[in-house]
């Protein structure tokens, strides 16, 4: 093996290692972006409602609802759990399409 061939092999190894390192970096970043389930990286939906509770739960008796009840599903309502229309601003700002949960009695 001559002096020129040794240099060519070294250049090929450097190129191969650089390509492998780049592919590994791209793969790692893609994994973190699309497949990682880390809680720290996910956006919270509930920003301020009952943050001292481990889980926000509301229960209502059907008899107490009256003819119609409108409940918030965007977590932005100032009257939570009732809807105050805050989802309209939220949808405009984020491009989301969330709306309220409407419960009403069947008309006889």
KAKAVEN-V111521 format. One record per pair of residues at least 12 apart in sequence whose C-alpha atoms are under 6 Angstrom apart, sorted by the first residue. I is the first residue (numbers start at 1). J is the second residue. D is the distance in Angstrom with one decimal. If there is no record, write none. Layout:
I,J,D
I,J,D
//
This chain:
46,75,5.6
67,104,5.5
67,105,5.4
68,103,5.6
68,104,4.2
69,102,5.8
69,103,5.2
70,82,5.9
70,83,5.8
70,101,5.7
70,102,4.5
71,83,4.8
71,100,5.5
71,101,5.0
72,100,5.0
73,100,5.5
74,87,5.8
//
